[in-house]
Amino acid sequence: MIRYINNLNLNFLNLMPYVLEYNALNFYSTVKGHPLRDQKKHRRLKKRMLSYIEDELKEDAEMADSLGVSYRLPKLKEVISHFQSLFKIFQNYGQVLDLRDQNNLKTGSRREDYPKYFNRNFHFQVNGYTSESSAEIYDHQVEILFAGMAAPMRRLLLNEIAPFKKGKILELACGTGSATEIVAKFLPDAFITATDMSYEYIDYAKKNRPFHNVTYKQLDATSQTERADCVYHVFLTHEVPSQQRREILRHQLASLKPGGRGVIIDSLQVGDVDFLSEVLYDFPKYFHEPFYKHYIENPIEDILDELGAKRIKTTYRLFSKCVSFGR
Ligand SMILES: C[S@@+](CC[C@H](N)C(=O)[O-])C[C@H]1O[C@@H](n2cnc3c(N)ncnc32)[C@H](O)[C@@H]1O
């Protein structure tokens, strides 16, 4: 029976627990005075959104089929750890609500070498990106936020990295290593260096996502100078102030070897998918996202163009876009 479960079925199956969990968290949060979405807008857009999601998940599954990638059911160990982290998320949520009530946005300086903008409770996440306990629940929290659709968005990477089978790959802002895992399995013969500003997230990735072709290390993407055939990042640019965003892209472009490719995956921006533009403006209303509005209003492609990037190409999947470019 299992062999009849194809990539598309698995995409839909994977959504189910997270859709339930999102609704449970939204209910709890709403009762406490902090809804996670605009309910009226949600009802108005629901039908269109569902048909959009269905089409996009089909396209993701077709892409995976064409690249020979097979999704799989979770192992028992993963199901157990899913429920453990779900418990931690709900346990932690009281503190998240306190942060919201107090509008407490700063983590306090946890390390001297973290820049000021980084010491924040992004998404009202307790300790932002600066503690082990935050790293432990990050992946699951992101999946709840995206109702189980983070992986199809990260997989926009696959078509772009496919030519670099034995290449040197540099990942910026790898966080806990979710995108790293996708890339490491897809390119077993590549040499991947996965980096992030957060010492705590890098430690988590080292422990929980070790791969023979991946080396993890702490690195600030605004000042990195390593050269590689492909340099990519996922969900980074909306999290940083405009000046740092530009610096990251400038360094990313400069670090491409001849024939190399930069790849950026991040949120859609205003005008990318027309009917979703109004939803993008809601995100910073419900989550602490101090740099998001500036991000969605300033196309990544324009910044790359100003920096002199060539062959700028954009593709879309669900609530994300993928911009690739060369020198
Ligand atoms: C939304 S998370 C994305 C993580 C991961 N790429 C993913 O797909 O889940 C943003 C990440 O950017 C990292 N970050 C923020 N500013 C950074 C910088 N200047 N250099 C490197 N990493 C940075 C954070 O530590 C965090 O792990």
The ligand as an SDF file (V2000), in Angstrom:
LIG
                    3D

 27 29  0  0  0  0  0  0  0  0999 V2000
   14.0820   32.5890    9.6640 C   0  0  0  0  0  0  0  0  0  0  0  0
   15.6040   31.8680   10.1000 S   0  0  0  0  0  0  0  0  0  0  0  0
   15.9370   30.8540    8.6750 C   0  0  0  0  0  0  0  0  0  0  0  0
   16.7840   29.6520    9.0050 C   0  0  0  0  0  0  0  0  0  0  0  0
   16.8980   28.5860    7.9130 C   0  0  0  0  0  0  0  0  0  0  0  0
   17.5490   29.0940    6.7420 N   0  0  0  0  0  0  0  0  0  0  0  0
   15.5680   27.9740    7.5610 C   0  0  0  0  0  0  0  0  0  0  0  0
   15.3330   27.7050    6.3870 O   0  0  0  0  0  0  0  0  0  0  0  0
   14.7970   27.6840    8.4770 O   0  0  0  0  0  0  0  0  0  0  0  0
   16.7250   33.1920    9.9210 C   0  0  0  0  0  0  0  0  0  0  0  0
   18.1350   32.7980   10.2710 C   0  0  0  0  0  0  0  0  0  0  0  0
   18.9830   33.8770    9.9110 O   0  0  0  0  0  0  0  0  0  0  0  0
   20.0410   33.9160   10.8300 C   0  0  0  0  0  0  0  0  0  0  0  0
   20.6820   35.2350   10.6880 N   0  0  0  0  0  0  0  0  0  0  0  0
   20.1650   36.4580   10.9100 C   0  0  0  0  0  0  0  0  0  0  0  0
   21.0800   37.4130   10.6220 N   0  0  0  0  0  0  0  0  0  0  0  0
   22.1780   36.7660   10.1590 C   0  0  0  0  0  0  0  0  0  0  0  0
   23.4440   37.1800    9.6770 C   0  0  0  0  0  0  0  0  0  0  0  0
   23.7850   38.4750    9.5910 N   0  0  0  0  0  0  0  0  0  0  0  0
   24.3420   36.2420    9.3000 N   0  0  0  0  0  0  0  0  0  0  0  0
   24.0450   34.9270    9.3780 C   0  0  0  0  0  0  0  0  0  0  0  0
   22.8640   34.4640    9.8300 N   0  0  0  0  0  0  0  0  0  0  0  0
   21.9420   35.3820   10.2110 C   0  0  0  0  0  0  0  0  0  0  0  0
   19.3640   33.6200   12.1560 C   0  0  0  0  0  0  0  0  0  0  0  0
   20.2790   33.2090   13.1430 O   0  0  0  0  0  0  0  0  0  0  0  0
   18.3790   32.5350   11.7430 C   0  0  0  0  0  0  0  0  0  0  0  0
   18.9410   31.2550   11.8990 O   0  0  0  0  0  0  0  0  0  0  0  0
  1  2  1  0
  2  3  1  0
  2 10  1  0
  3  4  1  0
  4  5  1  0
  5  6  1  0
  5  7  1  0
  7  8  2  0
  7  9  1  0
 10 11  1  0
 11 12  1  0
 11 26  1  0
 12 13  1  0
 13 14  1  0
 13 24  1  0
 14 15  1  0
 14 23  1  0
 15 16  2  0
 16 17  1  0
 17 18  1  0
 17 23  2  0
 18 19  1  0
 18 20  2  0
 20 21  1  0
 21 22  2  0
 22 23  1  0
 24 25  1  0
 24 26  1  0
 26 27  1  0
M  CHG  2   2   1   9  -1
M  END
$$$$
